[in-house]
Amino acid sequence: MSIDAVLGDLTTEPADALVNAANSTLLGGGGVDGALHAAAGPALLAACRRIRKQQWPDGLPVGEAVATEAGNLSARWVIHTVGPNRNRGQDDEGLLANCYTRCLDVATELGATTIAFPAIGAGAYGWDAPTAARVAVDAVVSHPRSGIHRARFVLFSQRLYDAFAAELARL
């Protein structure tokens, strides 16, 4: 699997699956979540409502992942995952790693060959850039080989890009 990082806009990234750093409601929010919902249009919200009604009525648990169609995005799927909120005392790095591994599992089940991740938890959920990058890169690198050919971290700030680039350089 090829793994890299770019400074950019996740909503325009060419990939089979885009990962959404969602909140447990799956009904939109700020940051990456809000940007993906805005770019995808109402079909993404409708798909998330179906997931809530049929599969996760109490909300998506931290560290779990679920896929929906991508609406108006160029990707085929959006894979939603809920990171641990460090600002609320959820500081288990294992749960943060699970977000990445579960997304890769779901992408593999879907038949995706390319996936694009944001820095899950590194925005409003309070994970510092070096820790978020280390956990993310370690989780993706250690994931069992699957049909995924390319995993890309699409970062919205220079600070995050620098942290992810440093982690990838140590490989």
Contacts in CASP RR format, 6 or more apart in sequence:
PFRMAT RR
TARGET T0000
AUTHOR 0000-0000-0000
METHOD contacts of the structure
MODEL  1
MSIDAVLGDLTTEPADALVNAANSTLLGGGGVDGALHAAAGPALLAACRR
IRKQQWPDGLPVGEAVATEAGNLSARWVIHTVGPNRNRGQDDEGLLANCY
TRCLDVATELGATTIAFPAIGAGAYGWDAPTAARVAVDAVVSHPRSGIHR
ARFVLFSQRLYDAFAAELARL
1 140 0 8 1.000
1 143 0 8 1.000
1 145 0 8 1.000
1 146 0 8 1.000
1 148 0 8 1.000
1 149 0 8 1.000
1 150 0 8 1.000
1 151 0 8 1.000
2 149 0 8 1.000
2 150 0 8 1.000
2 151 0 8 1.000
3 137 0 8 1.000
3 140 0 8 1.000
3 141 0 8 1.000
3 150 0 8 1.000
3 151 0 8 1.000
3 152 0 8 1.000
3 153 0 8 1.000
3 168 0 8 1.000
3 171 0 8 1.000
4 150 0 8 1.000
4 152 0 8 1.000
4 153 0 8 1.000
4 168 0 8 1.000
5 152 0 8 1.000
5 153 0 8 1.000
5 154 0 8 1.000
5 155 0 8 1.000
5 161 0 8 1.000
5 164 0 8 1.000
5 165 0 8 1.000
5 168 0 8 1.000
6 152 0 8 1.000
6 153 0 8 1.000
6 154 0 8 1.000
6 155 0 8 1.000
6 161 0 8 1.000
7 155 0 8 1.000
7 156 0 8 1.000
7 157 0 8 1.000
7 158 0 8 1.000
7 161 0 8 1.000
8 154 0 8 1.000
8 155 0 8 1.000
8 156 0 8 1.000
9 35 0 8 1.000
9 154 0 8 1.000
9 156 0 8 1.000
10 18 0 8 1.000
10 19 0 8 1.000
10 32 0 8 1.000
10 35 0 8 1.000
10 36 0 8 1.000
10 116 0 8 1.000
10 118 0 8 1.000
10 154 0 8 1.000
10 156 0 8 1.000
11 18 0 8 1.000
11 35 0 8 1.000
11 36 0 8 1.000
11 38 0 8 1.000
11 39 0 8 1.000
11 40 0 8 1.000
11 73 0 8 1.000
12 39 0 8 1.000
12 74 0 8 1.000
13 75 0 8 1.000
13 116 0 8 1.000
13 152 0 8 1.000
13 154 0 8 1.000
14 74 0 8 1.000
14 75 0 8 1.000
14 114 0 8 1.000
15 75 0 8 1.000
15 112 0 8 1.000
15 114 0 8 1.000
15 115 0 8 1.000
15 116 0 8 1.000
15 150 0 8 1.000
15 152 0 8 1.000
16 75 0 8 1.000
16 76 0 8 1.000
16 77 0 8 1.000
16 107 0 8 1.000
16 110 0 8 1.000
16 111 0 8 1.000
16 112 0 8 1.000
16 113 0 8 1.000
16 114 0 8 1.000
16 115 0 8 1.000
17 67 0 8 1.000
17 75 0 8 1.000
17 76 0 8 1.000
17 77 0 8 1.000
17 78 0 8 1.000
17 79 0 8 1.000
17 103 0 8 1.000
17 106 0 8 1.000
17 107 0 8 1.000
17 110 0 8 1.000
17 112 0 8 1.000
17 114 0 8 1.000
17 115 0 8 1.000
17 116 0 8 1.000
18 36 0 8 1.000
18 70 0 8 1.000
18 73 0 8 1.000
18 75 0 8 1.000
18 77 0 8 1.000
18 78 0 8 1.000
18 79 0 8 1.000
18 115 0 8 1.000
18 116 0 8 1.000
19 65 0 8 1.000
19 78 0 8 1.000
19 79 0 8 1.000
19 80 0 8 1.000
19 81 0 8 1.000
19 103 0 8 1.000
19 115 0 8 1.000
19 116 0 8 1.000
19 117 0 8 1.000
19 118 0 8 1.000
19 120 0 8 1.000
20 32 0 8 1.000
20 33 0 8 1.000
20 36 0 8 1.000
20 78 0 8 1.000
20 79 0 8 1.000
20 80 0 8 1.000
20 81 0 8 1.000
20 118 0 8 1.000
21 31 0 8 1.000
21 32 0 8 1.000
21 33 0 8 1.000
21 81 0 8 1.000
21 83 0 8 1.000
21 118 0 8 1.000
21 119 0 8 1.000
21 120 0 8 1.000
21 121 0 8 1.000
21 123 0 8 1.000
21 125 0 8 1.000
22 28 0 8 1.000
22 33 0 8 1.000
22 60 0 8 1.000
22 80 0 8 1.000
22 81 0 8 1.000
22 82 0 8 1.000
23 29 0 8 1.000
23 33 0 8 1.000
23 82 0 8 1.000
24 59 0 8 1.000
24 60 0 8 1.000
24 61 0 8 1.000
24 62 0 8 1.000
24 82 0 8 1.000
25 52 0 8 1.000
25 59 0 8 1.000
26 48 0 8 1.000
26 49 0 8 1.000
26 51 0 8 1.000
26 52 0 8 1.000
26 56 0 8 1.000
26 59 0 8 1.000
26 60 0 8 1.000
26 66 0 8 1.000
26 80 0 8 1.000
27 45 0 8 1.000
27 48 0 8 1.000
27 49 0 8 1.000
27 52 0 8 1.000
28 34 0 8 1.000
28 37 0 8 1.000
28 45 0 8 1.000
28 48 0 8 1.000
29 37 0 8 1.000
30 124 0 8 1.000
31 123 0 8 1.000
31 124 0 8 1.000
32 118 0 8 1.000
32 156 0 8 1.000
36 44 0 8 1.000
36 73 0 8 1.000
36 78 0 8 1.000
37 44 0 8 1.000
37 45 0 8 1.000
39 72 0 8 1.000
39 73 0 8 1.000
40 70 0 8 1.000
40 71 0 8 1.000
40 72 0 8 1.000
40 73 0 8 1.000
40 78 0 8 1.000
41 71 0 8 1.000
41 72 0 8 1.000
43 69 0 8 1.000
43 71 0 8 1.000
43 72 0 8 1.000
44 68 0 8 1.000
44 69 0 8 1.000
44 70 0 8 1.000
44 71 0 8 1.000
44 73 0 8 1.000
44 78 0 8 1.000
47 68 0 8 1.000
47 69 0 8 1.000
47 71 0 8 1.000
48 68 0 8 1.000
48 80 0 8 1.000
50 68 0 8 1.000
51 60 0 8 1.000
51 66 0 8 1.000
51 68 0 8 1.000
51 80 0 8 1.000
52 59 0 8 1.000
55 66 0 8 1.000
56 66 0 8 1.000
60 66 0 8 1.000
60 80 0 8 1.000
60 81 0 8 1.000
60 82 0 8 1.000
61 82 0 8 1.000
62 82 0 8 1.000
62 83 0 8 1.000
62 84 0 8 1.000
62 85 0 8 1.000
62 90 0 8 1.000
62 95 0 8 1.000
63 81 0 8 1.000
63 82 0 8 1.000
63 83 0 8 1.000
63 84 0 8 1.000
63 95 0 8 1.000
63 96 0 8 1.000
63 98 0 8 1.000
63 99 0 8 1.000
63 102 0 8 1.000
64 81 0 8 1.000
64 82 0 8 1.000
64 98 0 8 1.000
64 102 0 8 1.000
65 79 0 8 1.000
65 80 0 8 1.000
65 81 0 8 1.000
65 99 0 8 1.000
65 102 0 8 1.000
65 103 0 8 1.000
65 105 0 8 1.000
65 106 0 8 1.000
66 79 0 8 1.000
66 80 0 8 1.000
66 106 0 8 1.000
67 77 0 8 1.000
67 78 0 8 1.000
67 79 0 8 1.000
67 80 0 8 1.000
67 106 0 8 1.000
67 107 0 8 1.000
67 110 0 8 1.000
68 77 0 8 1.000
68 78 0 8 1.000
68 80 0 8 1.000
69 76 0 8 1.000
69 77 0 8 1.000
69 78 0 8 1.000
70 76 0 8 1.000
70 77 0 8 1.000
70 78 0 8 1.000
75 116 0 8 1.000
76 110 0 8 1.000
76 112 0 8 1.000
77 107 0 8 1.000
77 110 0 8 1.000
77 112 0 8 1.000
79 103 0 8 1.000
79 106 0 8 1.000
79 107 0 8 1.000
79 115 0 8 1.000
81 99 0 8 1.000
81 100 0 8 1.000
81 102 0 8 1.000
81 103 0 8 1.000
81 120 0 8 1.000
82 99 0 8 1.000
83 90 0 8 1.000
83 95 0 8 1.000
83 96 0 8 1.000
83 99 0 8 1.000
83 120 0 8 1.000
83 121 0 8 1.000
83 125 0 8 1.000
84 90 0 8 1.000
84 91 0 8 1.000
84 92 0 8 1.000
84 95 0 8 1.000
84 96 0 8 1.000
84 121 0 8 1.000
84 125 0 8 1.000
85 121 0 8 1.000
85 125 0 8 1.000
85 126 0 8 1.000
86 121 0 8 1.000
86 125 0 8 1.000
86 126 0 8 1.000
86 127 0 8 1.000
87 124 0 8 1.000
87 125 0 8 1.000
87 126 0 8 1.000
93 131 0 8 1.000
93 135 0 8 1.000
94 135 0 8 1.000
96 120 0 8 1.000
96 121 0 8 1.000
96 127 0 8 1.000
96 132 0 8 1.000
96 135 0 8 1.000
96 136 0 8 1.000
96 139 0 8 1.000
97 135 0 8 1.000
97 136 0 8 1.000
97 138 0 8 1.000
97 139 0 8 1.000
98 139 0 8 1.000
99 120 0 8 1.000
99 139 0 8 1.000
100 117 0 8 1.000
100 120 0 8 1.000
100 135 0 8 1.000
100 136 0 8 1.000
100 139 0 8 1.000
100 140 0 8 1.000
100 143 0 8 1.000
101 139 0 8 1.000
101 143 0 8 1.000
103 115 0 8 1.000
103 117 0 8 1.000
104 115 0 8 1.000
104 140 0 8 1.000
104 143 0 8 1.000
104 146 0 8 1.000
104 148 0 8 1.000
104 151 0 8 1.000
107 115 0 8 1.000
107 146 0 8 1.000
107 148 0 8 1.000
108 146 0 8 1.000
108 147 0 8 1.000
108 148 0 8 1.000
111 147 0 8 1.000
112 147 0 8 1.000
112 148 0 8 1.000
113 147 0 8 1.000
113 148 0 8 1.000
113 149 0 8 1.000
113 150 0 8 1.000
114 148 0 8 1.000
114 149 0 8 1.000
114 150 0 8 1.000
114 151 0 8 1.000
114 152 0 8 1.000
115 148 0 8 1.000
115 150 0 8 1.000
115 151 0 8 1.000
115 152 0 8 1.000
116 151 0 8 1.000
116 152 0 8 1.000
116 153 0 8 1.000
116 154 0 8 1.000
117 136 0 8 1.000
117 140 0 8 1.000
117 151 0 8 1.000
117 152 0 8 1.000
117 153 0 8 1.000
117 154 0 8 1.000
118 153 0 8 1.000
118 154 0 8 1.000
118 155 0 8 1.000
118 156 0 8 1.000
119 127 0 8 1.000
119 129 0 8 1.000
119 132 0 8 1.000
119 133 0 8 1.000
119 136 0 8 1.000
119 153 0 8 1.000
119 155 0 8 1.000
119 156 0 8 1.000
119 160 0 8 1.000
119 163 0 8 1.000
119 164 0 8 1.000
120 127 0 8 1.000
120 132 0 8 1.000
120 136 0 8 1.000
121 127 0 8 1.000
121 132 0 8 1.000
122 128 0 8 1.000
122 129 0 8 1.000
122 132 0 8 1.000
122 160 0 8 1.000
127 135 0 8 1.000
129 159 0 8 1.000
129 160 0 8 1.000
129 162 0 8 1.000
129 163 0 8 1.000
130 163 0 8 1.000
130 166 0 8 1.000
132 160 0 8 1.000
132 163 0 8 1.000
133 160 0 8 1.000
133 163 0 8 1.000
133 164 0 8 1.000
133 166 0 8 1.000
133 167 0 8 1.000
134 167 0 8 1.000
136 153 0 8 1.000
136 164 0 8 1.000
136 167 0 8 1.000
137 153 0 8 1.000
137 164 0 8 1.000
137 167 0 8 1.000
137 168 0 8 1.000
137 171 0 8 1.000
140 151 0 8 1.000
141 171 0 8 1.000
153 164 0 8 1.000
155 161 0 8 1.000
155 164 0 8 1.000
END
